[in-house]
Amino acid sequence: MTTLTLDDLENDQQEIIEKSDINTLAKYCQELKSYEDEIADLEDKIKHKKDQADKISSEIIPNLLAEQGLSSLKLADGSGVEVRKAYSCTVKKDNIESAYKWLRENGLGDIIKNEVAVTFGKGEDNKAQELLDLAVSNGYEPQQKSKVEPMTLKALYRERVEAGLDMPSDSFHLFVKDQTKISRK
């Protein structure tokens, strides 16, 4: 017969605790994986639903209304259906300079925002108040950052399309599509 010592009992107890903790950890890892898989599945379903809604909104309803010579109508329940144009215009990342050049050459440079920054060291607060040319003449290198606000660019594109003017597609991502808007009563 084997005699168990107090150390043997403590070691056995420690192994039970460790196995229990490992089993609990494994259980929660499986549960987390299950939730992540379920979330991914739901996101795929949402994307599919959005694609279906977009097709109905931008193609099916506008085509059906156009066949009837309509761009909007009022439903019996008081809600309304209207088809409008949706515009999108963004600067292509690899053609920023050519896009800005085109905007400037076409009298639209005022929508480009310029940020000029000068970095000063500790204790140079008084120099920070000087004008940019004074900073340059003192040997500082100003940094300039230009950008066009996305909504401003989108509005510019809409105005140009509606006026029969174009924008270069080699510098800008451009698209116009129909979009159905349903107003609920």
C-alpha positions, -999 to 999 in steps of 0.1 A, spaced: 0 0 0 13 35 -10 14 61 17 4 96 6 21 125 21 8 160 26 31 171 -3 15 145 -26 -20 158 -17 -10 194 -23 5 185 -57 -26 166 -67 -48 196 -56 -25 220 -76 -29 198 -108 -67 198 -104 -67 236 -101 -44 240 -131 -65 216 -152 -96 234 -142 -81 268 -151 -70 254 -185 -104 239 -191 -121 272 -183 -97 291 -205 -103 266 -234 -140 269 -229 -139 307 -232 -115 306 -262 -141 284 -280 -169 307 -270 -150 337 -282 -142 320 -315 -179 311 -319 -189 347 -313 -163 360 -338 -175 335 -364 -211 345 -358 -202 382 -361 -184 376 -394 -214 357 -407 -238 385 -397 -215 411 -413 -215 391 -445 -253 390 -444 -255 428 -438 -231 434 -467 -253 412 -489 -285 430 -478 -269 464 -484 -258 453 -519 -294 441 -526 -309 474 -513 -284 494 -534 -294 475 -565 -331 482 -559 -323 519 -550 -300 527 -578 -312 505 -607 -346 488 -603 -368 516 -589 -352 544 -610 -357 523 -642 -393 514 -633 -401 551 -626 -383 562 -658 -404 538 -678 -435 556 -665 -419 590 -671 -417 597 -634 -389 608 -610 -411 607 -579 -445 596 -567 -466 596 -535 -478 563 -521 -512 556 -507 -499 556 -471 -486 591 -475 -450 582 -479 -431 594 -510 -406 579 -534 -381 601 -552 -351 593 -573 -321 617 -571 -286 616 -584 -258 606 -560 -224 620 -568 -190 609 -556 -156 625 -563 -123 618 -545 -87 626 -554 -67 596 -565 -39 590 -540 -13 586 -567 -24 617 -586 -28 643 -558 -4 668 -575 -21 666 -609 -55 669 -593 -45 701 -574 -28 714 -606 -60 708 -626 -81 726 -599 -58 756 -599 -56 758 -637 -94 758 -639 -99 786 -613 -110 762 -586 -78 764 -564 -97 782 -537 -112 749 -525 -77 736 -517 -69 742 -480 -33 749 -471 -18 744 -437 16 759 -431 34 749 -399 67 759 -384 83 738 -355 100 758 -328 121 746 -300 117 752 -263 116 789 -253 110 802 -288 73 813 -283 81 848 -294 94 835 -328 63 814 -333 43 847 -335 63 860 -365 51 857 -401 60 827 -423 85 846 -444 103 858 -413 105 822 -401 120 812 -435 145 841 -434 156 829 -399 165 794 -413 134 775 -402 119 751 -427 81 754 -428 60 723 -436 31 727 -459 1 704 -462 -27 708 -487 -60 692 -488 -95 695 -502 -125 687 -480 -143 656 -493 -178 672 -491 -165 703 -509 -150 682 -537 -183 662 -540 -203 694 -542 -180 708 -568 -183 677 -589 -221 677 -586 -222 714 -597 -199 707 -627 -219 677 -639 -252 696 -636 -236 725 -656 -224 700 -683 -187 703 -673 -163 675 -667 -134 666 -644 -104 645 -654 -109 609 -644 -71 603 -644 -68 625 -613 -102 619 -596 -124 589 -587 -157 600 -602 -192 584 -603 -228 594 -606 -256 570 -598 -293 572 -591 -304 569 -555 -340 562 -544 -351 581 -513 -383 569 -495 -398 595 -471 -419 580 -445 -451 596 -432 
